[in-house]
Amino acid sequence: MKKILLTLLFTLFAFHYAEAYATSHHSGHIGGARSAGDNNCTKPRMEKFLPPNMATVAPGAEFSFAVFNMDKSDQIVVTVKKLPVEVITEFKAPFYWVTGKLPDSLRNTVARINAKINKKTNSCEAENGWLVKISE
């Protein structure tokens, strides 16, 4: 009985020591997404894509979406089938509402509306998009 109790106490001590050792030696490391200088990074988030994914739309149709955690409206770049598209951004706390129009030249095709939010560091940037079917 005494041997079992000592073994149990030793095992508990060993696990506790290993956990304390790991915590103390890894808390100040540099690396990963939260390295020095990135502590204030809040990654932008895009949602409420209109028209919805895989919807059929006319050439030149309007699209829109919301962007959260974007500092300035000039940080956004939107392309459709790799063609740059001008967008209008309107701040509606706590997000930016982004609107644009599909290029008139795109007809009878499927196109990806791609939005990229540029930030000071690559780890804080965001990119997202969705597909639409463009009719004739």
SVG drawing of the C-alpha trace seen along z (x, -y; Angstrom):
<svg xmlns="http://www.w3.org/2000/svg" viewBox="-30 -55 43 57">
<polyline fill="none" stroke="black" stroke-width="0.4" points="0.0,0.0 2.8,-2.4 4.6,-1.6 1.4,-2.4 0.9,-5.7 4.6,-6.7 4.3,-5.8 1.1,-7.8 2.7,-10.8 5.8,-10.6 3.7,-10.4 1.7,-13.4 4.8,-15.4 6.5,-14.4 3.5,-15.6 3.2,-18.8 6.9,-19.5 6.8,-18.8 3.9,-21.2 5.5,-23.9 8.8,-23.5 7.1,-23.7 5.1,-26.7 8.1,-28.6 10.3,-27.9 7.8,-28.6 6.0,-31.7 8.6,-34.1 9.3,-32.4 9.2,-34.4 7.5,-32.9 4.1,-32.0 1.2,-34.4 1.8,-36.4 5.4,-37.3 6.9,-40.6 4.9,-43.5 1.9,-41.5 0.2,-41.5 -2.4,-44.1 -3.4,-42.2 -7.1,-41.7 -7.7,-39.8 -10.4,-41.3 -13.6,-39.3 -15.8,-39.4 -19.4,-38.2 -23.0,-38.8 -21.9,-38.3 -24.6,-39.4 -25.6,-38.0 -25.2,-34.6 -22.6,-32.0 -23.4,-30.5 -26.3,-32.8 -27.1,-33.7 -26.7,-37.4 -26.7,-39.7 -23.5,-41.3 -22.7,-44.5 -24.8,-43.4 -24.1,-44.9 -22.4,-42.9 -21.9,-43.8 -20.5,-42.5 -19.5,-43.5 -16.0,-43.8 -15.3,-43.8 -12.0,-44.8 -10.8,-46.9 -8.9,-50.1 -9.3,-52.2 -11.4,-51.8 -8.4,-52.0 -7.1,-48.7 -9.5,-46.7 -8.7,-45.4 -11.5,-43.6 -11.1,-41.7 -13.5,-39.7 -11.9,-37.0 -8.6,-38.8 -9.9,-42.1 -9.7,-45.0 -13.0,-46.4 -13.8,-49.8 -15.7,-49.6 -17.5,-52.1 -17.1,-51.6 -19.4,-53.0 -18.7,-52.8 -21.7,-51.5 -20.3,-50.9 -18.9,-48.4 -18.2,-47.4 -17.6,-48.7 -20.3,-47.9 -18.6,-47.4 -20.4,-47.6 -19.2,-47.2 -20.4,-46.2 -19.3,-43.2 -17.5,-44.1 -19.9,-44.4 -17.4,-42.5 -18.0,-39.2 -20.8,-37.3 -21.9,-33.6 -19.3,-32.6 -18.7,-31.8 -16.6,-34.4 -15.0,-34.7 -15.5,-37.9 -12.3,-38.1 -11.7,-40.6 -8.4,-41.1 -7.8,-43.3 -4.2,-44.6 -2.6,-45.3 0.9,-46.2 1.8,-42.6 0.9,-39.5 -0.4,-37.7 -3.1,-40.3 -4.3,-40.3 -7.5,-38.5 -8.7,-37.2 -12.2,-35.8 -14.6,-35.6 -17.4,-33.7 -18.6,-32.6 -21.4,-34.0 -22.8,-32.7 -23.0,-35.6 -25.7,-35.2 -25.6,-36.6"/>
</svg>
